[in-house]
């Protein structure tokens, strides 16, 4: 094993998939020659050919629509939306056809399509480059929504997504594309979809997060430990379907739950997790479940973005309040 970052882990997963399955094709805006804006697909066209890794027009609806046709014809397309904020023109294809085709045809046409998209804030980008709209996709029946938080999980989850016969929205937190390195097997492996991971066991409070927020929570946990607070951290990994069993078991043990995310608060993943906390562990709760999220507004432009994003101090403040409720 060697230490690699998330970009390299995603490239490795795509490389393995292209090598082992001739039905896999990879395409999107600037994906072929340039290797994508963040260079996730760099070198793949040179290795696997322009018939299997190629550039598309600047037309998100066409990218999604052609992927549906390819999947119906027996291929496994992995498409890239250059930024999640650019994906909105493809909504009609995603909602009206991609998510429904398997049900519409009573299973005759599975939809093994992976829609990759860099998402989230924290990089001082301009408008449409920092959205965190995972709840929108999670609310659409027929879609799975996956968000990795580490190089290891990025590779394993992407390999599982490519092999799934159902469409997967694979959202990549660009804030941590190159933030950390981790030892990752050079061989192919899978991380199961729909399964959360207990990053660190604890006794006093359950904190649930995913993507770039995992690192922020881990920094807050250093302060919590100094204050004598034992935090159990759960990485959700799959936003939908959500792993109710792991979350419920943890909250029944700790009696408290805090969700940390950067998406807007209302109707988001945090609300769903608070509902799960009540439904799965109501009689064990020692404090009301809480969510620490972004605000119900557009992500601010660079000068004000830090007011919107979560930081370790804010997370520790909420942890402390819940433990001493």
Buried (B, 14 or more C-beta within 10 A) or exposed (E): EEEBBBBBBBBBBBBBBBEEEEBBBBBBBBBBEEBBBBBBBBEBBEEBEEEBBBBBEEEBBBBBBBBBEBBBEEBBBBBBBBBBBBBBBBBEBBBEBBBBBBEEEEEEBBBBBBBBBBBBBBBEBEEBBBBBBBBBBBEBEBBBBBBBBBBBBBBBBBBBBBBBEBBBBBBBBBBBBBEBBBEBEEEBBBBEBEBBBBBBEBEBBBBBBBBBBBBBBBEBBEBBEEEEBBBBBBBBBBBBEBBBEBBBBBBBBBBBBBBBBBBBBEEBBBBBBBEBBBEBBEEBBEBEBBBBBBEEEEBBEEEEBEEBBBEBEBBBBBBBEBBEE
